[in-house]
Amino acid sequence: MTFNDIFKSSFLESTTEFSLLDVLLAMAFACVLGAFIYFVYKKTFQGVMYSSGFGITLVGLTMVTTLVILAVTSNVVLSLGMVGALSIVRFRAAIKEPFEIVFLFWALAVGIVIGAGMFLLAVVGSLIIGVILVVFARRKIGEHPYIIVHSCADGEAETKALETLGNAVGKYVVKAKTVTAAGIEISAEVTLKGDDTAFVTALCALDGVASASLVTYNGQFAD
């Protein structure tokens, strides 16, 4: 018997064994915790457009990562091939919100921990992370910023519009000002007094103000 025969018979066969019950239990835990990550993402999302597809991706990513770790831990040879295969994978999906990176790494970490068999660590860690994210996300709700864009015919209308805006909102900061032959367009970040948005109508009713629109501000402003 050659060394190659010994290697194949004793090493590979012993390392490819796995328990079906362990796999089912790990995948069930991954699905539940992935759904929990999805729930926290939905509750803490503060961007402009909510993507349910990204939330479902978090569940799938948790389960796929768990499956990969289960395969790696059951076969050392497969783990070496997996490292080489994953080293050439490139993900080109654009992340619209920096906050989403936290959930991607969270899902990956939970999948790795569950695949390693540390179920209690995955549950306790997820609960701690989820509570912290929800608490910090709710603290920002009271000061949620908006962007108001209004068009003025001339400088006099601009002065009146900014004066009206200053009296109606908690505070405002001019983010951009565009001057063309057709008039002046101003974009300002504002913090509302409560939920009152009636000032948009009053602003649009001023002489020289052609239009006014209010949109949520996700923390990124394009010049």
VENBEL-V326821 format. One record per pair of residues at least 4 apart in sequence whose C-alpha atoms are under 6 Angstrom apart, sorted by the first residue. I is the first residue (numbers start at 1). GAP is how many residues later the second one is. Records with the same first field share a line. If there is no record, write none. Layout:
I: GAP + GAP
//
This chain:
6: 4
7: 4
8: 4
9: 4
15: 59 + 60
16: 58 + 59
30: 4 + 32 + 33
34: 25 + 28
35: 24
38: 17
41: 4
44: 90 + 93
47: 171
57: 4
61: 4
62: 45 + 46 + 49
65: 46
66: 45 + 46 + 49
69: 46
70: 45
72: 7
78: 4
82: 4
105: 4
110: 12
111: 4
113: 5 + 9
114: 4 + 5
121: 4
122: 4
126: 4
133: 4
145: 45 + 46 + 72
146: 43 + 44 + 69 + 70 + 71
147: 41 + 42 + 67 + 68 + 70
148: 39 + 40 + 65 + 66
149: 37 + 38 + 63 + 64
150: 35 + 36 + 61 + 62
151: 33 + 34 + 58 + 59 + 60
152: 5 + 6 + 31 + 32 + 56 + 57
153: 30 + 55
154: 29
157: 51
169: 23 + 24
170: 21 + 22 + 23
171: 19 + 20
172: 17 + 18
173: 15 + 16
174: 14
175: 12 + 13
176: 10 + 11
177: 8 + 9
178: 6 + 7
179: 5
199: 4
204: 5 + 7 + 8
//
